[in-house]
Amino acid sequence: MEPIVSTRWLLARLYEPELVIVDCRFLLTDPEAGRKAYTEDHIPGAIYLHLEEQLSAPVSAHGGRHPLPEISKLTTVLSKVGINRESIVVAYDDQGGAYASRLWWMLRYLGHERVFVMDEGYSAWKKASFPVSDHQAVRISSQYEADVQQDLLASMEDVQNVVKSGGALLIDSRESRRYEGLEEPIDPKAGHIPGAINKFWKEVLDEQGRWKSTEVLKEHYEGIDPEQEIIVYCGSGVSACPNVLALGKAGYRNVKLYAGSWSDWISYGGNPIATGEE
């Protein structure tokens, strides 16, 4: 099944017992904004998972601005909110799907198959006059058993090897000005990983903020060999996830996430930096 589901698809299944809806709203500029918005109202039954508190490890010298949490800690988080391997998980946000896609990727990394991202986001849900609630659901804890898919993750050393010897395509998901090194509003160094091409993550959405169709995404990635290995990164491993999802939707099967991304890459002093277009 497609990884993207419509608001109407979710509405029709809102009270199915296996369904777990996860509100992933978040703002980098205001880390409490998402939780505050969730407290005010959300899709009925939804639980909230905070990017920095529950879906990332504490920041350290390496690993980037949003390091992947340890598997055991992530499965504990999922278990506490009643998610297990049989759950149908639907994630949403109101930021174009970037944060919902991060949860989608993390669950896929754990071997979860029935995980989806809701198209358009929470504002579209409310605009359609679909039900909302301020009630915070109490869920019965479960036991999440991970089946980690290591082939979905690229390490910093993997990326170093690609820079030195090739063998994979690097895709930078940030805005072009950050990719080219013309500006860097977040991280201490500007530029991109040498050899990477630029595919801004928001280009997987149409002008209405909906995910593009499979056919349009194939055109978007035209020229990229579907047989080669692809490693996707961004600033901290979050907004790369929509590109990972969209590449899979377009038929690319050998796609990995460099979870530490640019913020991890530049934390190692010897790693090269490129600027301009490639």
C-alpha positions in Angstrom: 0.0 0.0 0.0 1.1 3.6 -0.6 2.9 5.2 2.3 0.6 8.3 2.0 -3.0 8.2 3.1 -5.6 10.8 2.6 -7.5 12.6 5.4 -10.7 10.9 4.2 -9.0 7.5 4.5 -8.1 8.2 8.1 -11.5 9.6 8.9 -13.1 6.3 7.7 -10.9 4.3 10.0 -10.7 6.7 13.0 -11.9 4.2 15.6 -10.4 1.0 14.4 -8.8 -0.8 17.4 -5.4 -1.4 15.6 -5.0 2.2 14.6 -2.6 4.5 16.4 -2.6 8.1 15.3 0.6 10.1 16.1 0.7 13.9 16.2 4.2 14.9 15.2 3.8 18.7 14.9 7.0 20.6 15.8 8.8 23.8 15.1 12.6 24.1 15.2 12.3 27.7 16.2 9.9 26.9 19.1 10.3 23.3 20.3 7.2 23.6 22.5 4.9 24.9 19.8 3.9 21.4 18.6 3.0 20.1 22.0 1.0 23.3 22.8 -0.9 22.9 19.5 -1.7 19.3 20.3 -3.0 20.3 23.8 -5.3 22.8 22.2 -6.8 20.3 19.7 -5.8 17.3 17.6 -7.3 14.4 15.7 -9.4 12.3 18.1 -7.5 9.6 19.8 -4.1 10.9 18.6 -1.1 10.8 20.9 1.8 13.2 20.7 5.5 12.3 20.2 8.0 15.1 20.6 10.9 15.2 18.1 13.6 16.2 20.5 12.4 14.5 23.7 11.1 11.1 22.4 12.3 10.7 18.8 15.9 11.9 19.2 18.8 11.1 21.5 20.4 13.9 23.5 22.8 16.0 21.4 26.5 15.2 21.9 29.8 15.9 20.1 28.7 13.8 17.1 25.5 12.4 15.7 24.0 15.7 14.5 21.3 18.0 15.9 18.7 15.2 16.1 20.6 12.0 16.7 18.8 8.7 16.4 17.8 7.3 19.8 19.1 4.0 21.0 16.8 1.1 19.7 15.9 0.1 23.3 14.9 3.6 24.2 12.8 4.1 21.1 11.0 0.8 21.6 10.3 1.8 25.2 8.7 5.0 24.0 6.6 3.2 21.4 5.6 0.5 24.0 4.4 3.1 26.5 2.0 4.7 24.0 0.6 1.3 23.0 2.3 0.8 19.6 3.3 -2.8 18.7 4.3 -4.5 15.5 0.6 -5.1 14.6 -0.4 -1.5 15.0 -1.5 0.6 12.0 0.3 3.8 12.6 -0.7 7.1 10.9 1.6 10.1 11.6 0.7 13.7 10.8 2.1 17.1 11.3 1.4 20.6 9.9 4.8 21.2 8.4 4.6 19.5 5.0 5.1 16.1 6.4 8.7 16.5 7.4 8.3 15.4 11.1 5.6 12.8 10.3 8.0 11.3 7.7 10.8 11.1 10.4 8.5 8.9 12.5 7.6 6.9 9.3 11.2 6.3 8.6 12.1 5.4 12.2 9.3 2.8 12.3 10.4 1.4 8.9 13.9 1.1 10.3 12.5 -0.9 13.2 10.8 -3.3 10.7 7.3 -1.8 10.9 5.3 -2.2 7.8 1.9 -0.7 8.5 3.0 2.9 9.0 1.7 5.8 7.0 1.8 9.6 6.7 -1.4 11.6 6.4 -1.5 13.8 3.3 -1.8 17.6 3.6 -1.5 17.8 7.4 -3.6 18.9 10.4 -4.8 22.3 8.9 -6.4 20.4 6.0 -8.1 18.1 8.4 -9.6 21.0 10.3 -10.5 22.9 7.2 -12.5 19.9 6.0 -14.5 20.2 9.3 -13.4 16.7 10.4 -13.6 16.0 14.1 -11.0 17.4 16.5 -10.6 16.9 20.2 -8.6 18.3 23.2 -8.9 15.0 25.1 -5.5 13.3 25.6 -6.0 9.7 25.0 -4.8 7.2 27.6 -3.4 4.2 25.8 -2.7 0.7 27.3 1.0 0.0 27.1 2.2 -2.7 24.7 5.5 -4.4 23.9 7.3 -3.3 20.8 9.7 -5.9 19.3 12.1 -4.4 16.8 13.4 -6.1 13.7 16.1 -3.5 12.8 16.6 -2.9 9.1 20.2 -1.8 9.0 20.2 -1.5 5.2 18.0 1.6 5.6 20.7 3.5 7.5 24.0 5.0 6.3 26.7 5.9 8.8 29.2 8.8 8.6 31.8 6.2 7.6 29.6 5.0 4.7 29.3 8.6 3.5 33.1 9.1 3.8 33.6 6.0 1.6 31.2 7.4 -1.0 33.0 10.8 -1.1 36.4 9.0 -1.5 35.4 6.1 -3.9 31.9 6.7 -5.2 29.5 3.8 -5.4 26.4 5.7 -4.3 24.5 8.9 -5.1 24.3 11.5 -2.3 21.2 13.6 -2.2 21.1 16.8 -0.1 17.5 17.7 0.9 18.1 21.3 2.1 17.2 24.5 0.3 19.5 25.4 -2.6 21.1 28.3 -0.8 22.1 26.2 2.1 23.3 23.4 -0.3 25.4 25.9 -2.2 26.9 27.4 0.9 25.4 30.8 0.2 23.8 30.9 3.7 23.6 28.7 6.8 21.1 29.9 9.4 21.4 26.8 11.6 24.7 25.0 11.5 28.2 26.4 12.1 29.5 25.6 8.7 28.0 26.2 5.2 28.1 24.0 2.1 27.4 20.4 1.3 29.0 17.0 1.2 31.2 16.7 -1.9 29.5 15.0 -4.8 26.0 15.4 -3.5 23.2 16.7 -5.7 20.4 18.9 -4.4 16.8 17.9 -4.3 14.9 20.2 -1.9 12.5 18.1 0.1 9.5 20.4 -0.4 9.7 19.7 -4.1 7.9 16.3 -3.4 4.8 18.4 -2.6 2.5 20.2 -5.0 1.4 23.8 -4.8 -1.4 22.8 -2.5 0.9 21.0 -0.1 -0.2 17.6 -1.2 2.3 14.8 -1.9 2.9 14.4 -5.6 1.7 11.4 -7.5 4.0 8.4 -8.2 4.2 9.5 -11.9 5.1 13.1 -11.1 7.7 11.9 -8.6 9.3 9.7 -11.2 9.7 12.7 -13.4 11.1 14.7 -10.4 13.8 12.1 -9.9 14.4 11.4 -13.7 18.0 10.8 -14.5 18.7 9.0 -11.2 19.6 5.3 -11.8 16.9 3.3 -9.9 19.4 0.5 -9.4 22.1 2.5 -7.7 22.4 3.0 -4.0 21.1 6.4 -2.8 22.0 8.1 0.5 19.8 11.0 1.5 20.7 13.7 4.0 19.6 17.2 5.2 20.6 19.3 8.1 19.8 16.9 11.0 18.2 13.8 9.4 14.6 15.1 9.6 13.7 16.8 6.4 15.6 14.2 4.4 12.9 11.7 5.3 10.3 13.1 2.9 12.8 12.5 0.1 13.4 9.0 1.3 9.7 8.3 1.3 9.1 10.0 -2.1 12.0 8.0 -3.7 10.5 4.8 -2.4 7.1 5.9 -3.8 8.8 6.6 -7.2 10.2 3.0 -7.3 13.7 3.4 -5.9 14.5 0.5 -3.6 18.1 1.0 -2.4 17.6 4.2 -0.4 19.3 5.0 2.9 19.1 7.8 5.3 22.3 9.4 6.7 20.6 10.2 10.0 23.3 12.5 11.4 23.3 14.4 8.1 25.1 17.7 7.6 25.3 18.6 11.3 27.0 15.3 12.0 29.3 15.6 8.9 30.8 18.9 9.9 31.3 17.8 13.5 34.4 15.9 12.2 37.1 18.4 11.4 38.7 16.4 8.6 35.5 15.9 6.5 35.6 17.9 3.3 33.1 20.6 2.4 32.0 21.7 -1.1 30.1 24.8 -2.1 28.3 25.9 -5.3 26.4 23.6 -7.6 27.4 20.1 -8.7 
